[in-house]
Amino acid sequence: MPHPVDGAVRREPTPSRWRRVVTSPAVAAVAVAVVIAGATTAAAAEWLPIFRTEQVAPVAVTQHDLVGLPDLDEYGEVVVLQEPDVREVPDAALAEDATGLTAPDVAALPRGVTGEPTYLVGGPAIAEFTFSADEAASAVAGEEPLPAPPEGLDGSSFRLTAGPGIAAVWSSSSDIPALAVARVEAPTVESTGVSFETARDYLLSLPQVPTALADQLGEFTGDGTTLPLPFPVEAMESTATEVDGHPATLLTSRDGAMAGVVWVEDGLVTAVGGSLSADEVLAVARGLQGS
């Protein structure tokens, strides 16, 4: 098994932090933006590509699901190999220099959105997860017996990479931005030999994974091309749409306070969101000039 690179950051379990992130409507709208920014490719020859993002698909998550959902590090070791270093830069040109991406250019700002945006960038980020049958058994102690892991899974490692990312944000007087447009190189996953479908199906079979959530994720194709887009079903609704011929997911808050749309194009995940209507975010998305 490959050893973590020098400077790896080991994370303690932080379930409350991640549950707050997933249930935040603002984060759900901007989705996978700069929060998951970062990029690289697997450096070691023994790493095999098993997942590449070609589209996103909504996954409805309830508060009950979130309470019952275990942290991944209960089933092995999670190591952050490189932090994304999310930071503000003065303008679009410096954002492009920092990321190598083209800054999104909004053709026409929606009514009520004015001024110049703040630019955020994120650099390379890499994380690894190594599955441990012993730790998984401890995590489900007292519940249903742990299903026997498929051959090769125990001790296997999975490396997630994504990014870099760039976002233009127009602020507002509320916690939700007036408008945010984010772009990030689509996430990929490599493994030390176990296929995406094998790992997915086994993890979804574990007793602590909520049945409704497992059923949704189990419907995704096993070829490892669909990135789940969790959204809090109590607060938001999801609708299938398209942006420039690409399948997209439109999220709208039930109180009408905000909307967002997310899609994948040419290896980039793009998200547009803010305190706007669904029609307004779609108009911005379909009018973007940068690519």
N, C-alpha and C positions, 0 to 999 in steps of 0.2 A: 504494500500500500504506500502511495506517495506520502512524504512528510510535508507538513505545512511549510510554506516559505518563511524566511526570516521576517520578523516583525509582524507575524500574524496576531490578530487581536481576538482573544477568546471572550465570548459574550456570556454573561449570566442570563438565565431565563427572565424575560420581561413581558409576560403575557398581558398585563394591564396596558402597557404602552402600545403594543400592536393592536389590541382590541379597540383602543381609543382611535388609532389611526384609521382602521377599517370602517369604524362607525361615523367618522367625520364626513358630512356631506361634501365639504369643500375638497377633501382629499379624494373622495370617490369620483368627483367630477373631473378633476385633473388627472386622476388615476395613476398610471405608472410613470408619470413625469420625472422630475428631477430626483424624487425620493429614491428611485431605483437606478439613478444614473451611474454610469461607469462602463468601461469596456476593456476587453483584451481577448485573446484566444488562448486555448489550453496550451501550456508550454511543453508538457511532457508527451512523448509519443504514445504512451499507454492510455491516454485519455481519448475516449471515443465519443464523437458528437451523437447525442440522442434526442435533443430537443432544439428546435429553432422556431421562433415566433413568426407566423405568417398571417395570423388573424387573432382577434380577441373575441371572447364570448362572455356574456354576463353570468355571474353566479350569485343568486339571491342568498343572502346570509341573514339569519335572524339573531337577535340578541341571545336567545337560548343556544343557538349553534356556537356562538362565540364563547360563551361561558364553558361549554363542553369541549371545545376544540383544544387539543393538547399542543404544547410547544414542540417543535421539531426536535429540540435538544433533549427531550425526554426519551427519544428513540435512538440516541447516538450522540455524536459530537458535531457541533456547529462551530466553524471557525471563520471569522471574517479575515480574509487575507489582505484585502486592501479597501480602505475607506473611500467614499466618493468625493470627499472634500467639496461639499456644496457651498458655494459662495456667490456673493454679488459682484458684478463687474460694471464699469461705468456705462458701456454702450454696446451696441450690436457687433461692431467690428472686433472688440476685445472678446466678446462672447464667442464669436466664430474662431478667433485665434486660439482660444483656450480649449475648444472642443473639436475643431475640424468640421463642424456642422454649419449649415446655412441657417442663420437666424430666421425664424418665421416672420414674414412680412404681411401684416394685416392690410388688405386693400382698402377697407373702409371700416372705421370704428363704429360700433353700434351707438344708438342714441344714448346719451348720458355717460359715455366713456370718453374721457378727454385726457390730454396731456401725453407725456412720454412714459413708456414703460420702464420698470426696473428689470434688469437682466440678471438671471441666476444661471450658473453653470455647475455641472457636476463632472468630476473626473473619473478615472477608472475605479471600479469597485468589483471585488471578487469574493465569493463566499463558498465554502465547502461544507458538505454534510456527509458524515460517515455513519452508516447504519450499524447498530449493535443489537443483536438478538437478546443479549443479556439485559441491556438497559431497557429495551422494549418490554421484556417480560416483567421487569420491576415496575414499569409505568402502568401496566394493566393488572398488577397484583390485586387480588380480591374481586376482580371482574371476570369476564369470560376468559377462558384460556387463550393464550397467544397462538394464533395460527402459525403453523410451521413455515418459516421463511423459505422461499424458493431457492434452489441451488445457486450459490454465488452471491446472494444478497448480503449475508452477514459479513461485515467488514468492508463492503464496497463503498466507494466514495463518489460523490456527485459534486460537480463544480458549476456554479451559476455565475455567468458574466452578463453584463448589460451596459449599454451606454456608449459613448458619453452622452450627457444630456444638456439641454439648453431650454430656458423658459423666459418668456416676456410676460411681465405681470403689471397690470394697471390696478392700482390700489383703490379701495373704497373706504367708507367710514365704518364698515362692518367687518366681521372676521372673514367674510367671503370676498375674494377679489372682485372688482368690477369685471375684469376679464383676465384670463391667463391662457397663454398658448405655449404648450410645452412639446418638445421633440426629443426622443431618446433612441439610441440604437437598440434594436429589439433584443430582448434577453435570449440567451442560449444556455444549454446545459450539456456538459460532458460527463461521462462516467468511466469508471475503471473496468467496465465490461458488462454490467447489467443493463438491459434495455429499458427505455422509458416506460413501456407498457407493463413490464414485469414489476418495476418499482412502484408505479402508480397503483396498479391493481392490488398489490399487497398492502401498501400503506392505507388505501381506502377500506380494506377489509378489517383493519384493527378496531377493537371494540370502542375506543374512545372517540373515533371519528363519527360525528352525527350522521345518521342514516340519510337524511334529506340532502345534506351536503355531499356525501359520498355518491348518492344517486346522480346528482347533477354532474359531478366531475367524471363519473364513470361513463357518461354519455358522450364525452369528448372522444374523438378518434384516437386510436392508439399510436398514430404516427408521430406524435409529439410536435404539433405545429400550432396548437390553439392555446393562447395564454388566457387563463381564467381572470376575469375582472370582477372581483367581489364588490357587492354593493349592499347597504343595509336596507332590506326590503321594507322595514317599518317606516323608513323615511324617504325612500326613493322608488321610482319606477323605471323599468328598462324597456327600450323599444329598438328593434332592429331597423337600421337605415343604411344609407350609403353616402360616401364622400368621393366624388370624382370616379365613380365606378368601383370603389373598394368597399367591401362590407364594413359597417361601423356599428357601434353600440351607442345609443343615445340614452343618457340618464337625466331624469328630471326629479326634483324634490317634490314631495306630495303637497308641501305648503306653497309651491310656486316661487320660492325664493331664489332658486338657482337651477342651472342645467349644464350639462357637459356632454361632449361626444368624443369617442376614442376610436382610432382605426390604425391599420398597419399598411404602409406603402413603401416599397423599395427598401425593405429592411429597417424601416424606422417606425416606431410607435409615436403617433401624434395625438395630443389631447387638447381640446379647446373647452374651457368652462368659465363660469363666473355667475354673478348675480344677474342673469339674463334669461330670456325665454328660450325655448327649444328652437324656435325659428331663427332667433338672433345668433345662437351659437352655430347653427348649421350654416347660416349665411357667412359667418366669419370663416368657418372651416372650408367651405367650398370656394372661398375667395382668396385663400392663402397664396402668396406669390413665391415664397421660398420653398425649396424642396431639397 
